Amino acid sequence: MDFVVTVFGALLLMFYRCAVLLTVCCT
């Protein structure tokens, strides 16, 4: 269960970083 949470957290963090980068680039 911990492994699933870790993977999900990593994907969420990567998606968040991409969203921030897109926001900065588009602004």
N, CA, C and O atoms as a Maestro MAE file, in Angstrom:
{
 s_m_m2io_version
 :::
 2.0.0
}

f_m_ct {
 s_m_title
 :::
 protein
 m_atom[108] {
  # First column is atom index #
  i_m_mmod_type
  r_m_x_coord
  r_m_y_coord
  r_m_z_coord
  i_m_residue_number
  s_m_chain_name
  s_m_pdb_residue_name
  s_m_pdb_atom_name
  i_m_atomic_number
  :::
  1 25 0.839 -1.206 0.000 1 A "MET " " N  " 7
  2 3 0.000 0.000 0.000 1 A "MET " " CA " 6
  3 2 0.873 1.254 0.000 1 A "MET " " C  " 6
  4 15 0.583 2.230 -0.693 1 A "MET " " O  " 8
  5 25 1.930 1.211 0.778 2 A "ASP " " N  " 7
  6 3 2.834 2.369 0.843 2 A "ASP " " CA " 6
  7 2 3.464 2.650 -0.517 2 A "ASP " " C  " 6
  8 15 3.675 3.804 -0.890 2 A "ASP " " O  " 8
  9 25 3.766 1.566 -1.261 3 A "PHE " " N  " 7
  10 3 4.380 1.724 -2.579 3 A "PHE " " CA " 6
  11 2 3.440 2.460 -3.520 3 A "PHE " " C  " 6
  12 15 3.870 3.327 -4.280 3 A "PHE " " O  " 8
  13 25 2.149 2.113 -3.472 4 A "VAL " " N  " 7
  14 3 1.151 2.756 -4.336 4 A "VAL " " CA " 6
  15 2 1.045 4.237 -3.997 4 A "VAL " " C  " 6
  16 15 0.970 5.083 -4.888 4 A "VAL " " O  " 8
  17 25 1.039 4.543 -2.702 5 A "VAL " " N  " 7
  18 3 0.944 5.938 -2.260 5 A "VAL " " CA " 6
  19 2 2.168 6.722 -2.722 5 A "VAL " " C  " 6
  20 15 2.054 7.878 -3.129 5 A "VAL " " O  " 8
  21 25 3.338 6.090 -2.657 6 A "THR " " N  " 7
  22 3 4.583 6.750 -3.078 6 A "THR " " CA " 6
  23 2 4.563 7.060 -4.569 6 A "THR " " C  " 6
  24 15 4.921 8.161 -4.988 6 A "THR " " O  " 8
  25 25 4.141 6.080 -5.369 7 A "VAL " " N  " 7
  26 3 4.077 6.267 -6.824 7 A "VAL " " CA " 6
  27 2 3.057 7.338 -7.175 7 A "VAL " " C  " 6
  28 15 3.316 8.193 -8.022 7 A "VAL " " O  " 8
  29 25 1.892 7.294 -6.523 8 A "PHE " " N  " 7
  30 3 0.844 8.279 -6.781 8 A "PHE " " CA " 6
  31 2 1.325 9.674 -6.403 8 A "PHE " " C  " 6
  32 15 1.052 10.646 -7.107 8 A "PHE " " O  " 8
  33 25 2.037 9.766 -5.293 9 A "GLY " " N  " 7
  34 3 2.573 11.050 -4.839 9 A "GLY " " CA " 6
  35 2 3.593 11.602 -5.834 9 A "GLY " " C  " 6
  36 15 3.615 12.801 -6.114 9 A "GLY " " O  " 8
  37 25 4.435 10.716 -6.363 10 A "ALA " " N  " 7
  38 3 5.452 11.137 -7.322 10 A "ALA " " CA " 6
  39 2 4.804 11.651 -8.606 10 A "ALA " " C  " 6
  40 15 5.224 12.671 -9.152 10 A "ALA " " O  " 8
  41 25 3.781 10.945 -9.087 11 A "LEU " " N  " 7
  42 3 3.073 11.363 -10.301 11 A "LEU " " CA " 6
  43 2 2.373 12.696 -10.080 11 A "LEU " " C  " 6
  44 15 2.375 13.561 -10.955 11 A "LEU " " O  " 8
  45 25 1.774 12.854 -8.903 12 A "LEU " " N  " 7
  46 3 1.057 14.082 -8.583 12 A "LEU " " CA " 6
  47 2 2.032 15.256 -8.533 12 A "LEU " " C  " 6
  48 15 1.732 16.345 -9.022 12 A "LEU " " O  " 8
  49 25 3.202 15.023 -7.936 13 A "LEU " " N  " 7
  50 3 4.213 16.073 -7.836 13 A "LEU " " CA " 6
  51 2 4.721 16.453 -9.223 13 A "LEU " " C  " 6
  52 15 4.912 17.635 -9.510 13 A "LEU " " O  " 8
  53 25 4.943 15.457 -10.089 14 A "MET " " N  " 7
  54 3 5.437 15.707 -11.447 14 A "MET " " CA " 6
  55 2 4.396 16.488 -12.253 14 A "MET " " C  " 6
  56 15 4.735 17.407 -12.999 14 A "MET " " O  " 8
  57 25 3.120 16.105 -12.091 15 A "PHE " " N  " 7
  58 3 2.041 16.798 -12.791 15 A "PHE " " CA " 6
  59 2 1.937 18.239 -12.304 15 A "PHE " " C  " 6
  60 15 1.709 19.156 -13.093 15 A "PHE " " O  " 8
  61 25 2.106 18.430 -10.994 16 A "TYR " " N  " 7
  62 3 2.035 19.767 -10.409 16 A "TYR " " CA " 6
  63 2 3.162 20.648 -10.948 16 A "TYR " " C  " 6
  64 15 2.947 21.815 -11.273 16 A "TYR " " O  " 8
  65 25 4.348 20.084 -11.037 17 A "ARG " " N  " 7
  66 3 5.494 20.847 -11.547 17 A "ARG " " CA " 6
  67 2 5.278 21.243 -13.005 17 A "ARG " " C  " 6
  68 15 5.588 22.368 -13.400 17 A "ARG " " O  " 8
  69 25 4.745 20.314 -13.805 18 A "CYS " " N  " 7
  70 3 4.470 20.596 -15.217 18 A "CYS " " CA " 6
  71 2 3.427 21.699 -15.342 18 A "CYS " " C  " 6
  72 15 3.547 22.574 -16.200 18 A "CYS " " O  " 8
  73 25 2.405 21.661 -14.492 19 A "ALA " " N  " 7
  74 3 1.348 22.668 -14.525 19 A "ALA " " CA " 6
  75 2 1.921 24.039 -14.179 19 A "ALA " " C  " 6
  76 15 1.574 25.038 -14.808 19 A "ALA " " O  " 8
  77 25 2.795 24.083 -13.181 20 A "VAL " " N  " 7
  78 3 3.419 25.352 -12.784 20 A "VAL " " CA " 6
  79 2 4.284 25.887 -13.918 20 A "VAL " " C  " 6
  80 15 4.251 27.081 -14.213 20 A "VAL " " O  " 8
  81 25 5.061 25.009 -14.555 21 A "LEU " " N  " 7
  82 3 5.925 25.432 -15.659 21 A "LEU " " CA " 6
  83 2 5.100 25.976 -16.819 21 A "LEU " " C  " 6
  84 15 5.461 26.988 -17.419 21 A "LEU " " O  " 8
  85 25 3.994 25.306 -17.137 22 A "LEU " " N  " 7
  86 3 3.130 25.765 -18.226 22 A "LEU " " CA " 6
  87 2 2.529 27.123 -17.891 22 A "LEU " " C  " 6
  88 15 2.429 27.996 -18.753 22 A "LEU " " O  " 8
  89 25 2.129 27.298 -16.636 23 A "THR " " N  " 7
  90 3 1.540 28.570 -16.207 23 A "THR " " CA " 6
  91 2 2.559 29.697 -16.340 23 A "THR " " C  " 6
  92 15 2.234 30.787 -16.812 23 A "THR " " O  " 8
  93 25 3.789 29.425 -15.922 24 A "VAL " " N  " 7
  94 3 4.848 30.438 -15.995 24 A "VAL " " CA " 6
  95 2 5.167 30.775 -17.447 24 A "VAL " " C  " 6
  96 15 5.351 31.943 -17.789 24 A "VAL " " O  " 8
  97 25 5.234 29.761 -18.297 25 A "CYS " " N  " 7
  98 3 5.581 29.966 -19.706 25 A "CYS " " CA " 6
  99 2 4.471 30.712 -20.451 25 A "CYS " " C  " 6
  100 15 4.754 31.543 -21.314 25 A "CYS " " O  " 8
  101 25 3.224 30.421 -20.124 26 A "CYS " " N  " 7
  102 3 2.093 31.014 -20.839 26 A "CYS " " CA " 6
  103 2 1.794 32.434 -20.372 26 A "CYS " " C  " 6
  104 15 1.163 33.214 -21.086 26 A "CYS " " O  " 8
  105 25 2.250 32.759 -19.176 27 A "THR " " N  " 7
  106 3 1.943 34.092 -18.645 27 A "THR " " CA " 6
  107 2 2.758 35.160 -19.352 27 A "THR " " C  " 6
  108 15 2.632 36.343 -19.037 27 A "THR " " O  " 8
  :::
 }
 m_bond[107] {
  # First column is bond index #
  i_m_from
  i_m_to
  i_m_order
  :::
  1 1 2 1
  2 2 3 1
  3 3 4 2
  4 3 5 1
  5 5 6 1
  6 6 7 1
  7 7 8 2
  8 7 9 1
  9 9 10 1
  10 10 11 1
  11 11 12 2
  12 11 13 1
  13 13 14 1
  14 14 15 1
  15 15 16 2
  16 15 17 1
  17 17 18 1
  18 18 19 1
  19 19 20 2
  20 19 21 1
  21 21 22 1
  22 22 23 1
  23 23 24 2
  24 23 25 1
  25 25 26 1
  26 26 27 1
  27 27 28 2
  28 27 29 1
  29 29 30 1
  30 30 31 1
  31 31 32 2
  32 31 33 1
  33 33 34 1
  34 34 35 1
  35 35 36 2
  36 35 37 1
  37 37 38 1
  38 38 39 1
  39 39 40 2
  40 39 41 1
  41 41 42 1
  42 42 43 1
  43 43 44 2
  44 43 45 1
  45 45 46 1
  46 46 47 1
  47 47 48 2
  48 47 49 1
  49 49 50 1
  50 50 51 1
  51 51 52 2
  52 51 53 1
  53 53 54 1
  54 54 55 1
  55 55 56 2
  56 55 57 1
  57 57 58 1
  58 58 59 1
  59 59 60 2
  60 59 61 1
  61 61 62 1
  62 62 63 1
  63 63 64 2
  64 63 65 1
  65 65 66 1
  66 66 67 1
  67 67 68 2
  68 67 69 1
  69 69 70 1
  70 70 71 1
  71 71 72 2
  72 71 73 1
  73 73 74 1
  74 74 75 1
  75 75 76 2
  76 75 77 1
  77 77 78 1
  78 78 79 1
  79 79 80 2
  80 79 81 1
  81 81 82 1
  82 82 83 1
  83 83 84 2
  84 83 85 1
  85 85 86 1
  86 86 87 1
  87 87 88 2
  88 87 89 1
  89 89 90 1
  90 90 91 1
  91 91 92 2
  92 91 93 1
  93 93 94 1
  94 94 95 1
  95 95 96 2
  96 95 97 1
  97 97 98 1
  98 98 99 1
  99 99 100 2
  100 99 101 1
  101 101 102 1
  102 102 103 1
  103 103 104 2
  104 103 105 1
  105 105 106 1
  106 106 107 1
  107 107 108 2
  :::
 }
}
